[in-house]
Amino acid sequence: MRIFGIDPGTRALGFGVIEVRGGVARHVAHGTVRAPESAPLHERLALIRGGLVGALEAHAPNVVAVEGLFYARNVKSALTLAHARGVALEVAATLGLP
């Protein structure tokens, strides 16, 4: 089974890919999808989405895990991060990945 993990962010979205066979997990890949901080939020989200789609298509996972929100300095930061998490969840659903 190939698992694609996502650490959402609006400037940088991190991901890691592992493959589990016979109870043994091995690293396949990792990377970051970046968007310029100076770009408006909607443009950053579109760039993050495009990069994420490309990474998912390149690594062909069986399942996606998206990190939940657990810390934010303030409500605005939490809301912005939630947008990136929503993009990640939408992309996984659109590609038919649980």
C-alpha positions in Angstrom: 0.0 0.0 0.0 1.3 3.4 -0.9 0.4 6.2 1.5 0.6 10.0 0.7 0.8 12.2 3.7 0.1 15.9 3.5 1.1 18.8 5.8 -1.1 21.6 4.6 0.0 25.2 4.3 -0.7 28.2 2.1 2.9 29.2 1.4 4.3 25.7 1.5 2.5 22.4 1.5 4.7 19.5 2.6 4.2 15.9 1.5 5.7 12.5 2.1 5.1 9.2 0.4 5.7 5.8 2.0 5.0 2.3 0.8 4.1 -0.5 3.3 4.7 -4.1 2.3 4.7 -7.1 4.6 4.5 -4.8 7.6 7.6 -2.8 6.6 7.3 0.8 5.7 9.9 2.4 3.3 10.3 6.0 2.2 9.4 6.6 -1.4 9.5 10.4 -1.7 8.9 13.7 0.0 8.7 17.3 -1.2 7.2 20.7 -0.9 4.7 22.6 -3.1 5.4 26.3 -2.7 3.4 29.4 -3.5 4.8 33.0 -3.2 3.9 34.7 0.0 3.2 37.9 -1.9 0.4 36.3 -4.0 -3.2 36.7 -2.9 -4.7 33.8 -1.0 -6.8 32.5 -3.9 -3.8 32.4 -6.2 -1.7 30.6 -3.6 -4.4 28.0 -3.1 -4.7 27.5 -6.9 -0.9 27.0 -7.1 -0.9 24.6 -4.2 -3.7 22.7 -5.7 -2.0 22.3 -9.1 1.3 21.2 -7.5 -0.5 18.7 -5.2 -2.4 17.2 -8.2 0.9 16.7 -10.0 2.5 15.1 -7.0 -0.4 12.7 -6.4 -0.5 11.7 -10.1 3.3 11.2 -10.1 3.3 9.0 -7.0 0.0 7.1 -7.5 -0.9 6.5 -3.8 -3.7 4.2 -2.6 -4.7 6.5 0.2 -4.1 10.0 1.4 -3.6 11.3 5.0 -4.0 15.0 5.7 -2.7 16.5 8.9 -5.4 18.0 11.1 -5.4 21.5 12.6 -3.8 21.4 16.0 -2.2 24.8 16.5 -2.5 28.3 15.3 -1.3 31.6 16.7 -4.6 33.2 16.1 -8.0 32.7 14.5 -7.0 34.2 11.2 -4.0 31.9 10.9 -6.2 28.9 11.7 -8.8 29.9 9.1 -6.1 30.4 6.4 -4.6 27.0 7.2 -8.0 25.4 7.1 -8.4 26.7 3.5 -5.2 24.8 2.5 -6.4 21.7 4.3 -9.7 22.0 2.4 -7.9 22.1 -0.9 -5.9 19.0 0.0 -9.1 17.1 1.0 -10.9 18.3 -2.2 -8.0 17.2 -4.4 -7.9 13.7 -2.8 -11.7 13.3 -3.2 -11.6 14.5 -6.8 -8.9 12.0 -7.6 -11.0 9.2 -5.9 -8.4 8.7 -3.1 -9.7 7.8 0.4 
